[in-house]
Amino acid sequence: MSERIGIVGVGRMGANMARRLNDQHFTVTAISDVNAEAAKSLADELGSTYYEKLSHVTKNADVIITVVTDDKSMKGIFHGTGSLLARAHGKLFINCATVSPSTHVKVEEWANKHEAQTLEACMASSITQAREGTLYLMCGGKQEAFDRAKPILDALSVTNKYIGDTGSAAKLKALVNMVMNINTAGLAEGLGLADAMGLDLTTVREVFSQTGANSRVLETDGEDMVIKDHECYFSADHAAKDSGIALKLGEGEDLKLPLAKAAWKQYEKMKELGLGELDKSGVAELTFKGRTLYS
């Protein structure tokens, strides 16, 4: 791969994507993050270079992957003096954060003024998949941007599905996470009630898996809810944010989404209780007797 790659945002997802690309013999030339210590450490590990200034990342890369936390952070790295769009002519920005569709559209508008390309590559996977190159990516933007990014996307994913124009992939990702969050909160209530009634939870989970109560989150979160293992792969903070994005999209369409709102309230409650950094499976702490709300 001849194009140099920069990565902005090297938390657990971004860092493992960088490691995967390095393993696949891509040239990762630039690393940046608000956590300078973590970014410097990763740069040393990969034989790359840490840059404090975003404009220096763009200067020293042809394709820049961004993995930031929210709309504010996304707008911050692309807008104003010294942003990623300094010296951005001809560069491609692959933006992987789960942010509002309107933010992706705004970033594309800003990039167009600098004759740069953008692509949203929304991730429906977690940390392990980022490291192994088995992400599921939903992509939105210009077809030519997708085509240019495809060699990189192929190295990071088992599927990179082109959804349509900018904003379309972010809309779909919001729906994915909305349904996932509803399912997670529902599973926590089901297991919490089963526990309160004295049912054997191993049997309950087995029966759930063979009936209409089955779900992907039963596989990923069911046991963790029972044994109270909430090591973070997808935080309650992020669950609240993403459900909030979906609710705003619903408002824009004059749709009521009562289940999505109820799930959002559960994750907001976790944040209020100081549990926002737990994995989303930690929502079980609100539903099992003898735990956070019942202790």
N, C-alpha and C positions, 0 to 999 in steps of 0.2 A: 504493500500500500504506500503510495508516494506522498499522500497528503499528511501533513503534520497535524496532530490532534492535541487540543488543549481541553482541560476539564476544570470547570468552576463548580465547586460544591463537592467536597470529598468526605461526606459523612459515610456511613456504612454502605449505602447504595453506590454513590459516586466512586468511592475508593475501590470497591470490588469491580466495578465496570472498568476502571483504569487498569486494574491488575489483569483482568480478562483480556483487554486489548493488547496489553504488553505481552502476555503469554502467546497471543496470536500474531505477534511480530508486527503490530502496528507501531508507529513512531509517536509516542506520547511525549511531547516536548514541553508542555506547560501545565502547571498545577496551581490552583488558587483556591483559597477558602478563608472565611472570616476567622476560623480556627487555624492560625498560622502555624502553630506547632505541629498539628496533625498533617497539614499540607506539606510542610517541610519534610516530615518523616516519610510520607508517601513518595515525595519527589526523590528523596535519597534512595528509597527502596527500588524505585523503577529506573533510576538513572536519568530522571527528568529534571526540570528546573522549577522551583517555586517562584512565583511572581506575586508580589503584594498588590501591584497596580493592575487593574483589569485590562487597561489598554495595552499593557505589555504581554498579556496572555494572547490577545488578538494579534498583536504584531508578530508573535512567535509561533502561531498556529494557523492552519488553513481551515480546519473544522474545529469548532468549539462546542463541547457538550456541556450543558448546564443542568445541575441537579440541586435546586434550591428549595426552600421550605414552603413559601407562600407567595401570594400576589405582590405584597410589598417588597419582598426580597427580589422577586423576578423583575419588577419594574426598576428597582434600584440598580441592578447590574447592567441594565440596558439604557438608562436615561441619565442625562446630565454629563458634565465635564468628567473626562477620565473613565467613561463607561466602556463596556465591551465594544461599542459601536465606533470608538475612535480607531481610525485606520482599518475600517471594516470592509472596504471595497473588495468584492469578490469572495468574501468569507462566507462560510455556512455555519449557522448556529442550530444545533440539535438540542431542543429544550425538553427535558424529561420530567420536570416537576408537575405535580398535580395542582394546577392553578385554574382560575376561572377562564372559560373560553374567551371572554372579552380581553383578558390580559394577553393571551397568545396573539389575538388579532392586533392589539395595540403594538406589541413588540414587532410583529411583521411590518406594520406601517412604519415604525421607526427605522427598521432595518432597510426597507425599500429606499428610504431617503439617502441611505449610504451605499446603495447598490450592493447590498448583501442579501443572502438568502436565509430563511428560517424554516425549520420543520419542528412540529411538535411530535414527540415520540413518547407517548404516555405509557407507563409501565404498569402491567397488571400482574406483578410478581414481587418477590421479596429478595432478601439479602443473599440467600444461597443461590438463587437463580442468577443473580447479577454476577456472582463469582464464577459460576459454571457456564455462563453464556447461554442460559436457557430461559431468558426473559420472554414474556409475551408483550409485544409492543403494538400500540395503536397509533398510527401516524396521520397527521393532518398538515396540509400545506400544498405548495405548488408541486406538480408531478416531477418537475425537473430537480427540485430540491430532494424529493424522496429518492429519485434515481441516483443522484450523486451520493446520498447518504447510505445507500443500500449495502455496499461492502462492509461498512462499519456496523450497520444494524444486523446484518447476517452473522457477524462475529459475536454479537451480544445476545442473540435471541434464537428461539426455535421458530417463532412466528413474528413477522413484522407486517402487519396488515394495514394497507393504505385505506383510510376511511373517506377522505375527501378534502375539501378546502380547510384552511386554518380555522380552528375552533371546533371542528366536527369531532376530532378525536378526543378533545378535552370534554366535550359534552358526553360522549360515550363512556369515557373513564369515570366521570362523575356518577353516571348511572351504575356502572359496575360496582363502585365503592358504596354507593347508596344501598344497593341490594345486599352486598356483603355485610355491611354494618347492621342492616335489619336482621339478616340471618344470624349474625353473631349474638346480637342482643336477645333474639328469640330463643336461640339454643341455651343461653345462660339462664333464661327464665325456666325453660323446660327442665334443665338439669337441676336448677335450684329447687323447683317444686318437687321433683322426684326425690331429691335428697331429704327434703322436709317430710315427705311421706314415708321415708324409711326404705325406699326401693334400692336395690343393688345397682349402683351406677354403671358398673361394667356391663351388666345385663341391659340396662336402659340404653346405653350407647350402641350395643350390638343390635338391639331391636330397631332403634332409630336408623341405623345404617342399612337395614333391609326393608324399610317402609318409606312412606311419604315424608317422614321427618328427616330423611337423609339430606345432606348438603355438603358442599366442599368444606365449610367451616367446621362441621362435625369431625372431619378427618384432621384438619389442621389445629383446631382449638379445643375439641371436646375433652380429651384427656387432660390438657393443660388446665382447663377450668376446674376439673375434679381435684387435681393434685396441687392446685394453686401455683403453677409454674407459669409466670407471666413475663419471661424473658422477651424483650421487645424485638419483634420483627416488623410490626406495623402498629404504631402507638395509638393510644386513645386520643391524644392530641390531634393526630392526623385524621383519625376517624371522625372526630367532631368537625374539623375543618372541611373534610370532603363531603360529609353529609350536609354541611351548611351550604356548600357550593350547589349541590343538587336541589336543596330547598329554594335557593334563589332562582335557579333555572325554572323550577315549578311555578314560582310566583310570576315569572316573566311570561308564562303560558297560561296564567290564571287557573292553575291546577292546585288542588289541595292534596297533600301527600302526608296523611296522618301517621302512617307507620314510619316513614322516614323522619318525621318530626319527633316522634316518640323515641326512636333510636338515637337521634341527635341529642335529645335531652339527657339520655343515659350517659353519653360520652362527655357532655358538658358537666354532668354531675361528677364524673370521675375527675375532671379538671379541678372542680371546686374543692374536692377532697384531697387534692394533691397527688392524684393517681394518674395524671395525664401521660406520664412517661412510661407507664406500664404498657405491655402489649394490649391490643383490643380485647384479647381473651379475659383481661382483668375486669371486664364488665360483669363477670360472674361474682365479683366481690360485692356487687350491689344486690345480688339476688339470692345468694346462699345464706341461710340463717347462721348466726355465729360469726359472720365476717363483718366487713366494714360498717354497713348500715345496721347491723343487728348485734354488734358487740357492746 
